[in-house]
Amino acid sequence: MFYWPPIMRKLSAERQEHSGSVVLSVVIPAYNSQGDIERAVRSVLGQMTESVELLVVDDGSTDRTPEELAELDAGVCSAVWLRQPNGGPASARNLGMRRSRGTWILFLDADDALEAGALAAILRYLDKHPRLDLLLGDHLVIHPDGLERRIAAGVLSADPNRRLADYLLYKRISICHGAAVFRRERVLQRPYPEQFEVGEDIPVFAFMLASPTVASIPNIFARIHRQAGSRRTKQVDRQHDAFLDETFRELIAAPARLRSRFKAQRLLSEFRSCYRVGDRARALNLYSQALAISPAQALRWTYLAKRLKLASRALGKV
């Protein structure tokens, strides 16, 4: 089934009912994704079953994305192409989430692709664990030079706050679109915040990691294609407090110290980016802010070593 209006109208009751036959919905938000969108869509269509539906949300593309989608033949698969005025990836994901019918949802970025056999592995696990809120898998990072690197999801602690710390502070848990499956009724409680252009997935990932029932399996779910200058590599540079409020809005039980350390961590992430590009003055300022907020986070060796190198370079110029 294809649905391709010129502009996506406000949702009506159409397709609001849920079908018990759809177990998993794959949602692909796309904006100016010509040259990539076909790969993403075909990676899903090639392994779909009657238990899976595909929704592609074109977020007001101005390139040939609509034409490339129109040229794709989904055959007898349950596939829907949607279009809306440009609202950003969070808006597109939220639309796809609302229009989906599956018990679980997997979001896939338009420049990535599912690994062959991923849907079968996911469906097998979900069939055996019907109460699951979140399922994580491994993913392959494909760099611009063709180098591939496997990233494991990581070990999920039984303690939700430990999982949050492992994700937000220590990067011991790797979660990304394409390699994460959400229970639909739970993620609907924590839609993507549409006011942020970058990092809008972090509050959702944190909320899902705090879910009662989570699991990871050592299967590769997706191939993540990194591109130079992509939004994945950009750092949040403004609205720190607003972003913190949004991240912890639904994490009522999270300890206060986790929030302060995460605020410092966001500053340290920017510090590291400035360090890499040689912006010494800004890097030093960011590190000082982070140190004042959370010495424990700022004095971790991965950041302290860079701060000491900046100091030694300054002494070398005296």
C-alpha positions as a LaTeX table, in Angstrom:
\begin{tabular}{lrrr}
\hline
Residue & $x$ (\AA) & $y$ (\AA) & $z$ (\AA) \\
\hline
Met1 & 0.00 & 0.00 & 0.00 \\
Phe2 & 1.31 & 3.43 & $-0.94$ \\
Tyr3 & 0.15 & 6.77 & 0.42 \\
Trp4 & 1.78 & 9.80 & $-1.16$ \\
Pro5 & $-0.16$ & 13.06 & $-0.82$ \\
Pro6 & 1.56 & 16.29 & $-1.93$ \\
Ile7 & 1.59 & 17.47 & 1.68 \\
Met8 & 0.91 & 15.32 & 4.70 \\
Arg9 & $-2.39$ & 16.48 & 6.17 \\
Lys10 & $-3.16$ & 16.49 & 9.87 \\
Leu11 & $-3.72$ & 12.98 & 11.12 \\
Ser12 & $-7.27$ & 11.68 & 10.96 \\
Ala13 & $-8.67$ & 8.41 & 12.21 \\
Glu14 & $-7.29$ & 6.75 & 9.07 \\
Arg15 & $-4.84$ & 3.93 & 9.92 \\
Gln16 & $-5.14$ & 4.66 & 13.64 \\
Glu17 & $-6.43$ & 1.20 & 14.37 \\
His18 & $-3.82$ & $-1.39$ & 15.22 \\
Ser19 & $-3.45$ & $-4.70$ & 13.50 \\
Gly20 & $-2.60$ & $-7.71$ & 15.59 \\
Ser21 & $-0.77$ & $-9.20$ & 12.61 \\
Val22 & 1.88 & $-6.45$ & 12.55 \\
Val23 & 4.57 & $-7.25$ & 15.08 \\
Leu24 & 7.30 & $-4.82$ & 14.00 \\
Ser25 & 7.13 & $-1.44$ & 12.27 \\
Val26 & 10.25 & $-0.12$ & 10.54 \\
Val27 & 10.17 & 3.68 & 10.25 \\
Ile28 & 12.60 & 5.56 & 7.98 \\
Pro29 & 12.65 & 9.38 & 8.19 \\
Ala30 & 14.13 & 10.90 & 5.04 \\
Tyr31 & 15.18 & 14.41 & 4.09 \\
Asn32 & 17.07 & 15.09 & 0.85 \\
Ser33 & 18.23 & 11.48 & 0.86 \\
Gln34 & 18.58 & 10.89 & $-2.86$ \\
Gly35 & 21.20 & 8.28 & $-3.58$ \\
Asp36 & 20.80 & 6.74 & $-0.12$ \\
Ile37 & 17.10 & 6.13 & 0.38 \\
Glu38 & 16.90 & 3.26 & $-2.12$ \\
Arg39 & 19.60 & 1.35 & $-0.25$ \\
Ala40 & 17.82 & 1.83 & 3.07 \\
Val41 & 14.41 & 0.83 & 1.74 \\
Arg42 & 15.66 & $-2.21$ & $-0.16$ \\
Ser43 & 17.55 & $-3.42$ & 2.91 \\
Val44 & 14.16 & $-3.64$ & 4.65 \\
Leu45 & 12.03 & $-4.89$ & 1.76 \\
Gly46 & 14.45 & $-7.71$ & 1.10 \\
Gln47 & 13.71 & $-9.34$ & 4.46 \\
Met48 & 10.14 & $-8.33$ & 5.28 \\
Thr49 & 7.46 & $-10.81$ & 6.31 \\
Glu50 & 3.74 & $-10.49$ & 7.00 \\
Ser51 & 4.66 & $-9.52$ & 10.56 \\
Val52 & 6.55 & $-6.40$ & 9.43 \\
Glu53 & 5.43 & $-3.09$ & 7.98 \\
Leu54 & 7.58 & $-0.30$ & 6.52 \\
Leu55 & 6.83 & 3.41 & 6.77 \\
Val56 & 9.01 & 6.00 & 5.03 \\
Val57 & 8.39 & 9.62 & 6.06 \\
Asp58 & 9.69 & 12.15 & 3.55 \\
Asp59 & 10.32 & 15.28 & 5.61 \\
Gly60 & 9.72 & 17.81 & 2.84 \\
Ser61 & 12.67 & 16.84 & 0.65 \\
Thr62 & 13.60 & 19.25 & $-2.13$ \\
Asp63 & 15.79 & 16.81 & $-4.08$ \\
Arg64 & 14.81 & 13.62 & $-5.91$ \\
Thr65 & 13.94 & 11.66 & $-2.78$ \\
Pro66 & 10.19 & 11.61 & $-3.62$ \\
Glu67 & 10.90 & 10.45 & $-7.17$ \\
Glu68 & 13.28 & 7.71 & $-6.02$ \\
Leu69 & 10.68 & 6.46 & $-3.55$ \\
Ala70 & 7.97 & 6.51 & $-6.20$ \\
Glu71 & 10.17 & 4.37 & $-8.44$ \\
Leu72 & 10.60 & 1.69 & $-5.79$ \\
Asp73 & 8.28 & $-1.30$ & $-6.07$ \\
Ala74 & 7.39 & $-2.77$ & $-2.70$ \\
Gly75 & 5.48 & $-5.63$ & $-4.30$ \\
Val76 & 3.02 & $-7.23$ & $-1.89$ \\
Cys77 & 4.79 & $-5.92$ & 1.19 \\
Ser78 & 3.04 & $-3.64$ & 3.66 \\
Ala79 & 4.82 & $-0.38$ & 2.83 \\
Val80 & 3.62 & 3.20 & 3.16 \\
Trp81 & 5.31 & 6.35 & 1.84 \\
Leu82 & 4.32 & 9.47 & 3.80 \\
Arg83 & 5.20 & 13.11 & 3.18 \\
Gln84 & 5.08 & 16.12 & 5.47 \\
Pro85 & 6.37 & 19.71 & 5.37 \\
Asn86 & 9.94 & 19.90 & 6.63 \\
Gly87 & 9.95 & 19.64 & 10.42 \\
Gly88 & 13.20 & 17.87 & 11.19 \\
Pro89 & 14.07 & 14.25 & 11.97 \\
Ala90 & 12.30 & 14.25 & 15.34 \\
Ser91 & 9.06 & 15.39 & 13.71 \\
Ala92 & 9.38 & 12.76 & 10.99 \\
Arg93 & 10.03 & 9.98 & 13.50 \\
Asn94 & 7.07 & 11.08 & 15.62 \\
Leu95 & 4.77 & 11.00 & 12.59 \\
Gly96 & 5.96 & 7.55 & 11.62 \\
Met97 & 5.54 & 6.38 & 15.21 \\
Arg98 & 1.97 & 7.63 & 15.39 \\
Arg99 & 1.05 & 6.06 & 12.05 \\
Ser100 & 2.71 & 2.71 & 12.80 \\
Arg101 & 0.70 & $-0.36$ & 13.76 \\
Gly102 & 3.33 & $-2.72$ & 15.17 \\
Thr103 & 3.80 & $-3.73$ & 18.78 \\
Trp104 & 7.45 & $-2.71$ & 18.39 \\
Ile105 & 9.21 & $-0.05$ & 16.30 \\
Leu106 & 12.66 & 0.09 & 14.73 \\
Phe107 & 13.79 & 3.50 & 13.43 \\
Leu108 & 16.31 & 3.42 & 10.59 \\
Asp109 & 18.06 & 6.51 & 9.23 \\
Ala110 & 17.79 & 7.02 & 5.49 \\
Asp111 & 21.54 & 6.86 & 4.89 \\
Asp112 & 21.91 & 3.53 & 6.71 \\
Ala113 & 20.78 & $-0.03$ & 6.00 \\
Leu114 & 19.59 & $-3.10$ & 7.87 \\
Glu115 & 22.01 & $-6.00$ & 8.01 \\
Ala116 & 20.84 & $-9.08$ & 6.12 \\
Gly117 & 18.93 & $-11.38$ & 8.46 \\
Ala118 & 18.40 & $-8.70$ & 11.10 \\
Leu119 & 14.60 & $-8.76$ & 10.99 \\
Ala120 & 14.47 & $-12.54$ & 11.33 \\
Ala121 & 16.73 & $-12.42$ & 14.41 \\
Ile122 & 14.68 & $-9.61$ & 15.93 \\
Leu123 & 11.34 & $-11.35$ & 15.33 \\
Arg124 & 12.62 & $-14.61$ & 16.81 \\
Tyr125 & 13.72 & $-12.86$ & 19.98 \\
Leu126 & 10.52 & $-10.83$ & 20.32 \\
Asp127 & 8.44 & $-13.96$ & 19.89 \\
Lys128 & 10.21 & $-15.51$ & 22.90 \\
His129 & 10.13 & $-12.30$ & 24.97 \\
Pro130 & 6.70 & $-10.69$ & 24.40 \\
Arg131 & 6.98 & $-8.33$ & 27.39 \\
Leu132 & 10.21 & $-6.71$ & 26.21 \\
Asp133 & 10.38 & $-2.88$ & 26.17 \\
Leu134 & 13.77 & $-2.43$ & 24.49 \\
Leu135 & 15.97 & $-4.70$ & 22.41 \\
Leu136 & 19.49 & $-3.64$ & 21.39 \\
Gly137 & 21.76 & $-5.23$ & 18.82 \\
Asp138 & 25.26 & $-4.59$ & 17.51 \\
His139 & 25.91 & $-2.40$ & 14.49 \\
Leu140 & 28.62 & $-1.90$ & 11.88 \\
Val141 & 30.02 & 1.59 & 11.39 \\
Ile142 & 31.03 & 2.19 & 7.78 \\
His143 & 33.51 & 5.06 & 7.48 \\
Pro144 & 33.92 & 7.22 & 4.35 \\
Asp145 & 37.14 & 5.37 & 3.46 \\
Gly146 & 35.27 & 2.04 & 3.53 \\
Leu147 & 36.71 & 0.91 & 6.85 \\
Glu148 & 34.18 & $-1.12$ & 8.86 \\
Arg149 & 34.04 & $-1.37$ & 12.64 \\
Arg150 & 31.68 & $-3.49$ & 14.70 \\
Ile151 & 30.17 & $-1.78$ & 17.74 \\
Ala152 & 28.65 & $-3.99$ & 20.41 \\
Ala153 & 25.53 & $-2.84$ & 22.23 \\
Gly154 & 27.21 & $-3.46$ & 25.56 \\
Val155 & 26.17 & $-5.14$ & 28.80 \\
Leu156 & 22.86 & $-3.94$ & 30.23 \\
Ser157 & 22.82 & $-3.73$ & 34.01 \\
Ala158 & 19.75 & $-4.89$ & 35.94 \\
Asp159 & 19.73 & $-1.45$ & 37.63 \\
Pro160 & 18.07 & 1.26 & 35.45 \\
Asn161 & 20.18 & 4.05 & 36.97 \\
Arg162 & 23.33 & 2.06 & 36.28 \\
Arg163 & 22.22 & 1.69 & 32.67 \\
Leu164 & 21.64 & 5.44 & 32.43 \\
Ala165 & 25.10 & 6.18 & 33.81 \\
Asp166 & 26.68 & 3.64 & 31.46 \\
Tyr167 & 24.98 & 5.36 & 28.51 \\
Leu168 & 25.07 & 9.04 & 29.43 \\
Leu169 & 28.43 & 9.20 & 31.20 \\
Tyr170 & 30.68 & 6.29 & 30.36 \\
Lys171 & 29.67 & 5.22 & 26.82 \\
Arg172 & 29.54 & 1.58 & 27.92 \\
Ile173 & 26.20 & 1.16 & 26.16 \\
Ser174 & 25.97 & 1.86 & 22.45 \\
Ile175 & 22.47 & 2.61 & 21.19 \\
Cys176 & 21.62 & 4.03 & 17.79 \\
His177 & 18.79 & 4.06 & 15.29 \\
Gly178 & 18.82 & 0.90 & 13.25 \\
Ala179 & 20.13 & $-1.18$ & 16.15 \\
Ala180 & 17.38 & $-0.51$ & 18.70 \\
Val181 & 13.82 & $-1.86$ & 18.85 \\
Phe182 & 11.29 & $-0.02$ & 21.04 \\
Arg183 & 7.94 & $-1.17$ & 22.38 \\
Arg184 & 5.55 & 1.22 & 20.67 \\
Glu185 & 3.25 & 1.91 & 23.61 \\
Arg186 & 6.24 & 2.88 & 25.77 \\
Val187 & 8.09 & 5.12 & 23.32 \\
Leu188 & 4.80 & 6.93 & 22.61 \\
Gln189 & 5.07 & 8.17 & 26.20 \\
Arg190 & 8.39 & 9.87 & 25.31 \\
Pro191 & 8.17 & 11.29 & 21.77 \\
Tyr192 & 11.23 & 12.82 & 20.16 \\
Pro193 & 11.67 & 16.47 & 21.25 \\
Glu194 & 11.19 & 18.48 & 18.07 \\
Gln195 & 12.76 & 21.70 & 19.41 \\
Phe196 & 16.31 & 20.34 & 19.15 \\
Glu197 & 18.13 & 20.03 & 15.83 \\
Val198 & 20.90 & 17.84 & 17.23 \\
Gly199 & 20.84 & 15.23 & 19.99 \\
Glu200 & 17.07 & 14.81 & 19.90 \\
Asp201 & 17.50 & 11.05 & 20.17 \\
Ile202 & 19.33 & 11.14 & 23.53 \\
Pro203 & 16.24 & 11.82 & 25.72 \\
Val204 & 14.38 & 9.00 & 23.97 \\
Phe205 & 17.28 & 6.55 & 24.25 \\
Ala206 & 17.70 & 7.41 & 27.96 \\
Phe207 & 13.99 & 6.93 & 28.63 \\
Met208 & 13.93 & 3.57 & 26.88 \\
Leu209 & 17.05 & 2.38 & 28.71 \\
Ala210 & 15.23 & 3.12 & 31.98 \\
Ser211 & 12.41 & 0.77 & 30.92 \\
Pro212 & 11.54 & $-2.20$ & 33.12 \\
Thr213 & 12.42 & $-4.91$ & 30.58 \\
Val214 & 15.49 & $-4.49$ & 28.37 \\
Ala215 & 17.83 & $-6.87$ & 26.58 \\
Ser216 & 20.64 & $-7.01$ & 24.03 \\
Ile217 & 21.67 & $-9.77$ & 21.65 \\
Pro218 & 25.01 & $-10.18$ & 19.80 \\
Asn219 & 23.47 & $-9.90$ & 16.34 \\
Ile220 & 24.34 & $-7.10$ & 13.92 \\
Phe221 & 21.16 & $-5.16$ & 13.23 \\
Ala222 & 22.33 & $-2.34$ & 10.97 \\
Arg223 & 25.09 & $-0.85$ & 8.85 \\
Ile224 & 25.62 & 2.77 & 9.91 \\
His225 & 27.26 & 4.90 & 7.21 \\
Arg226 & 29.29 & 7.75 & 8.64 \\
Gln227 & 29.71 & 10.79 & 6.43 \\
Ala228 & 32.11 & 13.67 & 6.89 \\
Gly229 & 30.22 & 16.66 & 8.26 \\
Ser230 & 27.07 & 14.68 & 9.02 \\
Arg231 & 24.76 & 15.77 & 11.83 \\
Arg232 & 25.93 & 12.77 & 13.81 \\
Thr233 & 29.28 & 14.48 & 14.39 \\
Lys234 & 27.88 & 17.87 & 15.40 \\
Gln235 & 27.75 & 18.82 & 19.06 \\
Val236 & 24.97 & 20.57 & 20.92 \\
Asp237 & 26.35 & 24.07 & 21.42 \\
Arg238 & 23.39 & 25.90 & 22.97 \\
Gln239 & 20.43 & 25.38 & 25.26 \\
His240 & 22.33 & 23.18 & 27.70 \\
Asp241 & 19.85 & 23.61 & 30.54 \\
Ala242 & 16.83 & 23.15 & 28.25 \\
Phe243 & 18.38 & 19.98 & 26.85 \\
Leu244 & 19.09 & 18.66 & 30.35 \\
Asp245 & 15.52 & 19.38 & 31.40 \\
Glu246 & 14.23 & 17.51 & 28.36 \\
Thr247 & 16.54 & 14.54 & 28.92 \\
Phe248 & 15.54 & 14.08 & 32.56 \\
Arg249 & 11.90 & 15.16 & 32.26 \\
Glu250 & 10.63 & 11.57 & 32.32 \\
Leu251 & 13.47 & 10.12 & 34.42 \\
Ile252 & 11.86 & 10.83 & 37.75 \\
Ala253 & 13.87 & 8.26 & 39.69 \\
Ala254 & 17.27 & 9.30 & 38.33 \\
Pro255 & 19.61 & 10.64 & 41.05 \\
Ala256 & 20.43 & 14.36 & 40.98 \\
Arg257 & 24.16 & 13.69 & 40.71 \\
Leu258 & 23.54 & 11.94 & 37.38 \\
Arg259 & 22.06 & 15.13 & 35.95 \\
Ser260 & 25.01 & 17.28 & 37.07 \\
Arg261 & 27.56 & 14.81 & 35.75 \\
Phe262 & 25.71 & 14.57 & 32.45 \\
Lys263 & 25.74 & 18.36 & 32.16 \\
Ala264 & 29.50 & 18.26 & 32.64 \\
Gln265 & 29.75 & 15.42 & 30.13 \\
Arg266 & 27.98 & 17.48 & 27.45 \\
Leu267 & 30.50 & 20.27 & 28.00 \\
Leu268 & 33.35 & 17.78 & 27.88 \\
Ser269 & 32.11 & 16.41 & 24.58 \\
Glu270 & 32.31 & 19.93 & 23.16 \\
Phe271 & 35.71 & 20.37 & 24.81 \\
Arg272 & 36.95 & 17.28 & 22.99 \\
Ser273 & 35.63 & 18.57 & 19.65 \\
Cys274 & 37.32 & 21.94 & 20.13 \\
Tyr275 & 40.53 & 20.20 & 21.17 \\
Arg276 & 40.53 & 18.17 & 17.95 \\
Val277 & 40.13 & 21.21 & 15.71 \\
Gly278 & 42.69 & 23.31 & 17.63 \\
Asp279 & 40.29 & 25.83 & 19.19 \\
Arg280 & 42.37 & 26.11 & 22.36 \\
Ala281 & 40.63 & 29.08 & 23.99 \\
Arg282 & 37.16 & 27.59 & 23.70 \\
Ala283 & 38.39 & 24.16 & 24.74 \\
Leu284 & 39.92 & 25.57 & 27.94 \\
Asn285 & 36.75 & 27.50 & 28.73 \\
Leu286 & 34.57 & 24.42 & 28.28 \\
Tyr287 & 36.85 & 22.29 & 30.42 \\
Ser288 & 36.80 & 24.87 & 33.23 \\
Gln289 & 32.99 & 24.91 & 33.17 \\
Ala290 & 32.82 & 21.12 & 33.31 \\
Leu291 & 35.37 & 20.97 & 36.14 \\
Ala292 & 33.32 & 23.40 & 38.21 \\
Ile293 & 30.14 & 21.35 & 37.70 \\
Ser294 & 31.55 & 17.86 & 38.22 \\
Pro295 & 35.22 & 17.35 & 39.10 \\
Ala296 & 34.68 & 13.58 & 39.05 \\
Gln297 & 33.63 & 13.68 & 35.40 \\
Ala298 & 36.18 & 16.30 & 34.25 \\
Leu299 & 39.10 & 14.54 & 35.94 \\
Arg300 & 38.55 & 11.31 & 34.07 \\
Trp301 & 41.83 & 10.60 & 32.31 \\
Thr302 & 40.43 & 10.73 & 28.78 \\
Tyr303 & 39.66 & 14.45 & 29.33 \\
Leu304 & 42.35 & 15.38 & 31.83 \\
Ala305 & 45.07 & 14.12 & 29.48 \\
Lys306 & 43.87 & 16.49 & 26.77 \\
Arg307 & 43.70 & 19.37 & 29.23 \\
Leu308 & 47.29 & 18.70 & 30.32 \\
Lys309 & 48.44 & 18.60 & 26.70 \\
Leu310 & 46.89 & 22.02 & 26.12 \\
Ala311 & 48.77 & 23.33 & 29.16 \\
Ser312 & 52.09 & 21.84 & 27.98 \\
Arg313 & 51.65 & 23.35 & 24.52 \\
Ala314 & 51.07 & 26.75 & 26.11 \\
Leu315 & 54.26 & 26.42 & 28.19 \\
Gly316 & 56.17 & 25.45 & 25.07 \\
Lys317 & 55.25 & 28.75 & 23.47 \\
Val318 & 56.48 & 30.84 & 26.42 \\
\hline
\end{tabular}
